[in-house]
Amino acid sequence: MKISIIFLISILILISSCSFNENPQGNLALDLKEESSINNSTKETAFVIAVIDGDTIKIKNNQKVRLIGINTPEKGKKYYKEATDYLKSLVLNKEVILEKDISETDRFGRLLRYVYLKDGTFVNLEMIKNGHAAAKSFKPDIKYDSIFREASNPINNCVNLGCPQGTKLVGNKNSLVYHYCYCTYADRISKENLICFSSVEEAQNLDYKETKIC
């Protein structure tokens, strides 16, 4: 009987010891690690070996990278050199951070990425803010589209077109399309055909469609 009691006590102590040593934070630590891995899975580093134009770079493995959400003049067009040179000043011969949105590549096989400098500078946005690129996003890669549009659509652009403060975009009464005020074609709308909108919703409620050209 005495031996049985001692044996039973030993078993209880062993069970208690195992429970005490179990790490209550183990699953949480694992979850945090997995979450961190997921958050970083869309980002990678790369070394820029060439700048093709104002919105396309080439990284060390000779892969071309198209900057998401911006559009700059093509070769032979006005301001092509200025946009290209500015992008060179930002990223050429530097290690950058690439962030994926939804799509992996475009129809030309170029990687679609947001680009950052090591100091946190958002290159795509920097190109817009300095007047070397226009905001132009295509679904489904629209993560920062509103930020890009806001940066490239200063309120004075709309005011200069003859619209009141608070205008975000303008429409053409003749074609029933709307443009953001920074677009070249917005400046070509005659005063007779110009209509001012404070939001996309306002334009769409009047059956205006977004233009396919800027």
C-alpha positions in Angstrom: 0.0 0.0 0.0 2.8 2.4 1.0 4.6 1.6 -2.3 1.4 2.3 -4.3 1.0 5.7 -2.7 4.6 6.6 -3.3 4.2 5.5 -7.0 1.1 7.5 -7.4 2.7 10.7 -5.9 5.7 10.2 -8.2 3.4 10.1 -11.3 1.6 13.3 -10.1 4.9 15.1 -9.7 6.0 14.0 -13.1 2.8 15.2 -14.8 2.9 18.5 -12.9 6.5 19.0 -14.0 5.7 18.5 -17.6 2.9 21.0 -17.5 5.0 23.6 -15.8 7.8 23.3 -18.4 5.4 23.6 -21.3 6.0 27.1 -22.9 2.7 28.9 -22.9 4.1 31.4 -25.3 5.3 28.8 -27.8 2.3 29.0 -30.1 2.2 32.8 -30.0 5.9 33.0 -30.8 5.3 30.7 -33.7 2.3 32.7 -34.9 4.2 35.9 -34.8 7.1 34.4 -36.7 4.8 33.1 -39.4 3.0 36.5 -39.6 6.3 38.3 -39.9 7.2 35.9 -42.7 4.0 36.6 -44.5 4.3 40.3 -44.2 7.9 40.2 -45.6 7.0 37.7 -48.3 6.0 40.4 -50.8 9.4 42.2 -50.3 12.8 41.4 -51.6 16.1 43.3 -52.1 17.8 43.8 -55.5 20.7 45.7 -56.9 19.9 48.1 -59.8 22.4 47.8 -62.7 20.5 50.0 -65.2 17.7 52.4 -65.7 15.7 51.9 -68.9 13.4 54.9 -68.6 11.5 56.8 -65.9 9.4 53.8 -64.8 11.6 50.8 -65.7 14.8 49.5 -64.2 17.0 46.5 -64.6 18.3 44.5 -61.6 21.4 42.4 -61.2 20.0 39.2 -62.7 19.1 41.2 -65.9 15.4 41.1 -65.0 13.5 44.2 -65.9 11.3 45.8 -63.2 8.3 48.0 -64.0 7.5 50.5 -61.3 3.8 50.1 -60.4 1.3 52.9 -60.4 3.3 55.5 -62.4 3.7 56.4 -66.0 6.6 58.4 -67.6 7.3 59.6 -71.2 8.6 57.0 -73.6 11.8 57.3 -75.4 11.7 60.1 -78.0 8.9 61.9 -76.2 9.2 65.2 -74.4 10.7 64.9 -70.8 11.8 61.3 -71.4 15.4 62.3 -70.5 14.5 64.3 -67.5 12.4 61.5 -66.0 15.0 58.8 -66.8 17.9 60.9 -65.4 16.0 61.6 -62.2 15.3 57.9 -61.6 19.0 57.2 -62.2 19.9 59.7 -59.5 17.6 57.8 -57.1 18.4 54.1 -57.8 21.3 53.4 -60.2 24.0 51.2 -58.7 22.1 51.0 -55.4 20.5 48.1 -53.5 16.7 48.7 -53.3 13.7 47.0 -51.8 11.1 45.6 -54.1 7.5 45.2 -53.0 5.0 43.1 -54.9 1.3 44.0 -55.1 -0.9 41.3 -56.7 0.5 40.6 -60.2 3.9 39.1 -60.6 4.7 40.4 -64.1 3.2 42.5 -66.9 2.5 41.2 -70.4 6.1 42.0 -71.4 7.5 39.8 -68.6 8.7 42.6 -66.5 8.4 42.3 -62.7 5.7 44.6 -61.3 7.0 46.2 -58.1 7.0 49.2 -55.8 10.5 50.3 -55.2 12.1 51.7 -52.0 15.5 53.0 -51.1 17.2 51.6 -48.0 16.4 54.8 -46.1 12.7 54.3 -46.7 12.2 56.6 -49.7 9.3 55.4 -51.8 10.7 55.8 -55.3 7.4 55.4 -57.2 5.9 58.3 -55.1 9.1 60.3 -55.3 8.9 60.3 -59.1 5.4 61.7 -59.0 6.0 64.3 -56.3 8.9 65.7 -58.3 6.9 66.0 -61.4 8.6 63.3 -63.4 5.7 60.8 -63.5 1.9 60.7 -63.6 -0.2 58.4 -61.4 -1.5 55.5 -63.5 -2.5 52.3 -61.8 -4.1 49.2 -63.3 -6.2 46.7 -61.5 -5.6 44.6 -59.5 -2.3 46.4 -58.6 -3.8 49.5 -56.9 -2.5 49.3 -53.3 -1.2 52.8 -53.3 -3.3 54.3 -56.1 -5.1 56.9 -54.0 -1.7 58.1 -52.5 -0.2 58.4 -56.0 -3.3 60.3 -57.4 -3.3 62.7 -54.4 0.4 63.4 -54.9 0.1 64.1 -58.6 -3.2 66.1 -58.4 -2.4 69.4 -56.6 -5.4 71.5 -56.0 -4.0 74.3 -58.0 -4.2 72.2 -61.2 -7.9 72.1 -60.9 -8.2 75.7 -60.0 -6.1 76.7 -63.0 -8.5 74.9 -65.2 -11.3 77.2 -64.0 -12.8 75.0 -61.3 -13.5 75.9 -57.6 -11.5 74.8 -54.6 -12.2 71.2 -53.7 -12.3 70.0 -57.3 -10.6 66.6 -57.7 -11.3 65.9 -61.4 -12.9 67.4 -64.5 -15.2 66.0 -67.1 -15.9 66.6 -70.8 -19.6 67.2 -71.4 -19.1 66.2 -75.0 -17.4 62.8 -74.6 -18.8 62.1 -71.1 -15.3 61.1 -69.7 -13.5 62.5 -66.7 -9.8 63.3 -66.3 -7.7 64.0 -63.3 -6.5 67.6 -63.3 -2.9 66.8 -63.9 -3.6 65.0 -67.2 -2.6 66.7 -70.4 -6.1 66.1 -71.9 -7.8 67.8 -69.0 -6.2 71.1 -70.2 -7.6 70.6 -73.7 -11.3 70.6 -72.6 -13.0 73.8 -73.8 -14.7 76.0 -71.2 -18.1 75.2 -72.8 -17.5 71.4 -72.2 -15.8 71.6 -68.9 -17.5 70.2 -65.8 -15.9 70.1 -62.3 -16.3 67.1 -59.9 -15.3 66.8 -56.3 -15.1 63.0 -56.4 -15.1 60.0 -58.7 -18.5 59.0 -57.3 -20.0 62.4 -58.3 -18.7 61.9 -61.9 -19.9 58.3 -62.1 -23.3 59.2 -60.8 -23.7 61.4 -63.8 -22.6 58.6 -66.1 -19.1 59.9 -66.8 -16.4 57.3 -67.4 -12.7 57.5 -66.6 -10.7 58.3 -69.7 -8.3 55.7 -71.1 -5.8 58.5 -72.0 -4.1 61.1 -69.8 
